[in-house]
Amino acid sequence: MGQPWHPKCGKRFPAGSRAGHCAVCCGTFIGMSAFDAHLRRNDNGAYIHLDPATIPPDSPKNDWWADEQGHWHKGARLTDEQKAQMFGVED
């Protein structure tokens, strides 16, 4: 079975609970905590979708990073060994 894809943007993303693809902003987030962290509420209670690419790289609060597939992660970057275990990627 192939990866699921979103018809609005055409992006493919990992299946299962290890990733979330936002149907509104079309961002793909690895881990539910990263998916949840991209959502904020404004003063009226409406959701705001954070685009991690808009956070200045030198900001102390910027612990977002994108992998080779363009999927967003939050937290420490993966080592090459961790990437190989998770994605079967070898450098």
C-alpha positions as CSV (number, residue, x, y, z in Angstrom):
1,M,0.0,0.0,0.0
2,G,1.3,3.4,-0.9
3,Q,1.5,6.5,1.2
4,P,-1.7,8.5,1.7
5,W,-1.9,11.8,-0.2
6,H,-4.0,14.9,0.2
7,P,-6.1,15.8,-2.9
8,K,-6.0,19.6,-2.1
9,C,-2.2,19.9,-2.3
10,G,-1.1,16.5,-3.8
11,K,1.4,15.9,-1.0
12,R,2.1,12.4,0.2
13,F,2.8,11.8,3.9
14,P,3.6,8.9,6.2
15,A,0.7,6.7,7.1
16,G,-0.3,5.9,10.7
17,S,0.0,7.8,13.9
18,R,3.6,9.0,13.4
19,A,2.7,11.9,11.2
20,G,-0.1,14.3,10.7
21,H,-1.0,16.2,7.6
22,C,-3.0,19.4,8.1
23,A,-5.9,19.6,5.8
24,V,-6.0,23.4,6.2
25,C,-2.4,24.6,5.8
26,C,-1.1,21.4,4.0
27,G,1.9,21.1,6.3
28,T,3.1,17.6,7.3
29,F,4.3,17.2,10.9
30,I,6.1,14.2,12.3
31,G,4.7,13.3,15.7
32,M,1.4,14.4,17.1
33,S,3.1,16.9,19.4
34,A,4.6,18.7,16.4
35,F,1.2,18.7,14.7
36,D,-0.5,20.0,17.8
37,A,2.3,22.7,18.3
38,H,1.6,24.2,14.8
39,L,-2.0,25.1,16.0
40,R,-2.6,28.2,18.0
41,R,-5.7,30.1,18.9
42,N,-6.2,33.8,18.5
43,D,-8.0,36.1,20.9
44,N,-11.4,35.1,19.4
45,G,-10.6,31.4,19.8
46,A,-10.1,30.7,16.1
47,Y,-7.2,28.4,15.1
48,I,-4.1,29.9,13.6
49,H,-1.8,27.6,11.7
50,L,1.9,28.2,12.4
51,D,4.2,27.9,9.4
52,P,7.5,26.8,11.0
53,A,9.3,28.2,7.9
54,T,8.4,31.7,9.0
55,I,10.2,31.5,12.4
56,P,13.6,33.2,12.2
57,P,16.3,30.6,12.3
58,D,18.2,32.4,15.0
59,S,15.2,32.6,17.3
60,P,15.7,30.9,20.7
61,K,12.2,29.5,20.4
62,N,12.9,27.9,17.0
63,D,13.3,24.2,17.5
64,W,11.5,23.3,14.3
65,W,13.3,21.7,11.4
66,A,12.3,20.1,8.1
67,D,13.7,16.7,6.9
68,E,14.6,15.7,3.4
69,Q,11.0,15.1,2.5
70,G,9.9,18.5,3.7
71,H,8.1,17.1,6.8
72,W,8.3,19.3,9.9
73,H,9.7,18.1,13.2
74,K,9.9,19.8,16.5
75,G,12.7,19.2,18.9
76,A,16.2,17.8,18.6
77,R,17.4,16.9,15.1
78,L,17.7,13.2,14.3
79,T,21.1,11.7,13.9
80,D,22.0,9.8,10.7
81,E,21.5,6.5,12.6
82,Q,18.1,7.5,13.8
83,K,17.1,8.6,10.3
84,A,18.2,5.2,8.9
85,Q,16.2,3.4,11.5
86,M,13.1,5.5,11.0
87,F,13.1,6.0,7.3
88,G,15.6,3.5,5.8
89,V,17.7,6.5,4.7
90,E,21.4,6.1,4.4
91,D,23.9,8.8,3.5
